[in-house]
Every structure is written in structure tokens, then in C-alpha cells.
Amino acid sequence: MSHSNPGVSPADLISVLDAVFRAGLQEIRRLRTVHAPPAPVQRPRGARKDAAVSRTGNAIDILTQSSHPLHIREILEALNQRGLPATRDSLVSALTKVIAPAGPVIRVAPNTFTVTGR
């Protein structure tokens, strides 16, 4: 058995429902912003990566300024003097990633590096 109302067309009903649902969704979004917990303060993304690039770039600069290959210990000491402390493992890993031909660094002995063109 179907009840029909001759005064309301399906298009009218859809329009009314659309308006009601839009208003409800708008209210839900308003309430969500009013009652949302504050966003946690986070360190800016990329800060760690920038520091690593800075250390790697500085290590390459130190190697470029040196007249001879340097052991990782000497590179770490020079970085410390520049205020850029690094761990041995992280620096070896970073320098290994820029070994020629992809980058300017050459490993001449275990944990001893220089730059291309020497």
C-alpha cells in the first residue's frame, strides 16, 4: 500500500532533504572546529633532514679544504669545531651515499675519505 501526497513532487522532497542535510553537515563541521582539541606542537618537518644535509655539506667542505684524505675521526673533530656534532655511524653513512660517481667523495681507506680531483 502506498501513500502519496499529490501536493509534493519527488523533486520537491529531494530539494528539501538536500537543504536539511547540507545545513546539518555545516553545523557538524562548525561544531567540530569549535570543540577540536588543539593541535600538538611539533618540530617542523625536515629540520632533522636539513641538519643532516648541513653536516654532510660541511664534511665535504672540510674534505675539500684539506690537502690530504681525512679519517672520519678528523672530520668529526672539524664538524665539532663548527658546532655541528655528528655521530660516527651517521656521518660514515652520509658520506657513503655521496661517493663518486654519484657525488664528490672518494673512500681511499676504511673510514678515510677525500674528494674527487685529488
Secondary structure by P-SEA (a helix, b strand, c coil): cbbbbccccaaaaaaaaaaaaaaaaaaaaaaaaaaccccccccccaaaaaaaaaaaaaaaaaaaaccccccaaaaaaaaaaacccccaaaaaaaaaaacccccccccccccccccccc
